[in-house]
Amino acid sequence: MGHMIEIETPDGAFGTYRAEPMHEDRRPAVIVLQEIFGVNAVMRGVCDDLAAKGFLAVCPDLFWRLEPGVDLTDRSEAEWQNAFDLMNRFDPDTGVIDIQRTIDHVRGDTRCNGHVGAVGYCLGGLLAFLTACRTDAEASVGYYGVNIASFAGEAKTIRGQLMLHIAGKDQYVDAAAQAKVHSALDPLPNVTLHDYPERDHAFARIGGEHYDEADASTANARTLHFLSANLQA
């Protein structure tokens, strides 16, 4: 359904997967924020699904400064090692700058009605939180974001709406970190947290080791309703 485009910036150009909505009118846009595996088939599939539901969906290559065109799977140890190496070298601060540039670009897209949100997974879940804190996106959704607790102090800067899906048994986010996130975010009226007590990390990744169809469907339905409600024309 989609294809790769390039977004030009003062630092250079980076690839972005773009999937057009099936509706012919101008529609809200959603920036899809990648897992540690790059703009792979899973992320492109998320874009295609959002496009089928009426959004303009784009997934920027946020690893482009390290290694352009990363497209990994979770099927081999070598790919996992490559993915973790990229994540460890990735600078979230620079990533958010690229996300804002993506938001600016997509607002000028002829298929966008000017309203832009974001949805991210794993590393992208952290970036969805930072997108809510540091950019002018109107609504952001993070799935099992890693290391959000380290940035929880920024929660007071959230201008739009934020929803987080938290895996209660996340092997990468322990109970103490989850409690810190809840403590910082629960009091905020523009933030919604959903807990999935029995789920591990990446429970919404179809085909993944910890995929759970029931809770993934629940989370995805909540996300769709949230984005639709907050990105109205």
C-alpha positions in Angstrom: 0.0 0.0 0.0 2.9 2.4 0.8 6.3 3.4 -0.6 9.5 5.1 0.6 10.0 8.8 0.4 12.8 11.1 1.6 12.5 13.9 4.1 15.1 16.7 3.6 16.6 18.3 6.7 19.6 20.6 7.3 21.5 17.5 8.4 20.7 15.4 5.4 17.8 13.3 4.0 16.3 10.3 5.7 13.9 7.7 4.3 10.3 7.4 5.4 7.7 4.8 4.6 4.5 6.6 3.6 1.0 4.9 3.3 -1.9 6.9 1.9 -5.3 6.7 3.4 -8.0 5.0 1.2 -10.3 8.0 1.7 -9.9 10.7 -1.0 -10.3 13.7 1.3 -7.5 15.2 3.5 -7.0 13.0 6.6 -5.2 13.1 9.9 -1.6 11.8 9.9 0.1 9.4 12.3 3.8 9.1 12.7 4.7 5.5 13.4 7.8 5.3 15.6 9.9 2.2 15.1 11.0 -0.6 17.4 14.7 -1.4 17.6 14.4 -3.3 14.3 14.1 -0.3 12.0 11.5 0.4 9.4 10.8 -3.3 8.9 7.8 -5.3 7.7 6.1 -5.0 11.1 6.3 -1.1 11.1 5.3 -0.9 7.4 2.3 -3.2 8.3 1.3 -0.8 11.1 1.3 2.1 8.6 -0.7 0.1 6.0 -3.3 -0.8 8.7 -3.6 2.8 9.8 -4.0 3.9 6.2 -6.7 1.4 5.7 -8.4 2.9 8.7 -8.3 6.4 7.2 -5.0 7.9 8.4 -2.1 9.1 6.4 0.7 7.0 8.1 4.4 7.6 7.9 7.3 5.7 9.5 10.6 7.7 9.5 14.0 5.9 9.5 15.2 7.1 12.9 18.4 5.1 12.7 19.5 6.9 9.6 22.3 8.8 11.3 23.8 5.4 12.4 22.9 3.1 9.6 20.3 4.1 6.9 17.8 1.6 5.8 17.8 -0.8 8.8 15.3 -3.6 8.2 15.7 -6.4 10.8 13.5 -9.1 12.2 13.3 -10.8 15.6 14.1 -14.2 14.1 17.8 -14.5 14.7 20.3 -13.9 17.4 22.5 -11.9 15.0 19.6 -9.5 14.2 18.8 -9.1 17.9 22.5 -8.2 18.6 22.5 -5.7 15.7 19.2 -4.2 16.9 20.5 -3.8 20.5 23.7 -2.3 19.3 21.7 0.3 17.3 19.5 1.1 20.2 22.5 1.6 22.5 24.1 4.0 20.1 20.9 5.8 19.3 20.4 9.4 20.7 16.8 9.9 21.7 17.3 13.7 21.7 18.3 13.7 18.1 15.6 11.3 17.3 12.9 13.7 18.6 14.4 16.4 16.4 13.9 14.1 13.4 10.3 13.3 14.6 9.5 17.0 14.7 10.9 17.4 11.2 8.7 14.5 10.2 5.7 16.2 11.8 6.4 19.4 10.0 6.8 17.6 6.7 3.6 15.6 7.0 1.6 18.6 7.9 2.5 19.9 4.4 1.5 16.7 2.7 -1.4 17.2 0.3 -3.3 14.3 1.9 -3.0 15.6 5.5 -5.6 17.8 7.1 -3.1 19.4 9.4 -3.7 17.2 12.5 -0.8 14.9 13.4 -0.4 12.2 16.1 2.1 9.5 16.8 2.2 5.8 17.8 5.4 4.0 18.9 6.5 0.6 20.1 9.4 -0.5 22.4 12.1 2.2 21.7 9.3 3.9 19.8 7.2 3.8 22.9 9.8 6.0 24.7 9.9 8.2 21.6 6.1 8.5 21.7 6.4 9.8 25.3 9.1 12.3 24.3 7.1 13.3 21.3 4.3 14.2 23.6 6.7 16.2 25.8 8.8 18.0 23.2 6.9 18.3 19.9 3.6 19.8 18.7 2.0 16.5 17.9 -1.6 16.5 19.2 -1.9 12.9 20.4 0.7 10.3 21.1 0.5 6.6 21.9 3.3 4.4 23.3 3.3 0.7 23.6 5.6 -0.9 26.2 8.0 2.0 26.0 11.5 1.4 27.5 13.3 3.8 29.8 10.4 6.2 30.1 11.0 6.3 33.9 14.3 8.1 33.2 12.5 10.9 31.5 9.4 11.0 33.7 10.3 14.5 35.0 9.4 15.9 31.6 5.8 14.8 31.9 4.7 18.3 33.0 5.7 19.6 29.6 3.1 17.4 27.7 0.9 19.8 25.7 -1.3 17.3 23.8 -2.8 14.0 24.7 -0.8 10.9 25.6 -1.8 7.2 26.1 0.6 4.5 27.2 0.1 0.8 27.1 2.2 -0.8 29.9 3.1 -4.5 30.0 2.9 -5.6 33.6 5.6 -8.3 33.2 7.8 -6.4 30.8 11.2 -8.0 30.9 12.8 -4.6 30.0 10.8 -2.4 32.4 10.7 -3.6 36.0 8.0 -3.0 38.6 9.9 0.0 40.1 10.2 1.7 36.8 6.5 1.1 36.1 5.6 2.6 39.5 7.7 5.7 38.7 5.9 6.2 35.5 2.5 5.8 37.2 3.5 8.2 39.9 4.6 10.9 37.4 1.8 10.5 34.9 -1.4 9.3 36.8 -2.1 12.8 38.1 -2.1 14.4 34.6 -5.5 15.0 33.1 -4.2 14.7 29.5 -2.5 11.3 30.1 -4.2 7.9 30.0 -2.3 4.8 31.2 -3.5 1.2 30.5 -1.9 -1.7 32.3 -1.8 -5.3 30.9 -0.7 -7.1 34.1 0.0 -10.5 32.6 1.8 -9.3 29.4 5.5 -9.2 28.5 7.2 -6.8 26.2 6.0 -6.6 22.6 2.7 -8.3 23.3 1.2 -6.4 20.4 3.8 -7.6 17.8 2.0 -10.1 15.6 4.2 -13.2 15.3 6.4 -12.2 18.2 7.3 -14.5 21.0 5.0 -12.7 23.5 2.2 -11.8 21.2 -1.2 -11.9 22.9 -4.1 -11.6 20.5 -6.7 -10.6 23.1 -4.7 -7.8 24.8 -3.2 -6.7 21.5 -6.7 -6.3 20.1 -7.8 -4.4 23.2 -4.8 -2.1 23.1 -5.2 -1.5 19.3 -8.9 -0.7 19.7 -8.1 1.8 22.5 -5.4 3.4 20.3 -7.7 3.7 17.3 -10.4 5.4 19.4 -7.9 7.7 21.0 -6.3 8.8 17.7 -9.7 9.3 16.1 -11.0 11.3 19.0 -8.0 13.6 19.3 -7.2 14.1 15.6 -10.5 15.3 14.4 -10.7 17.9 11.6 
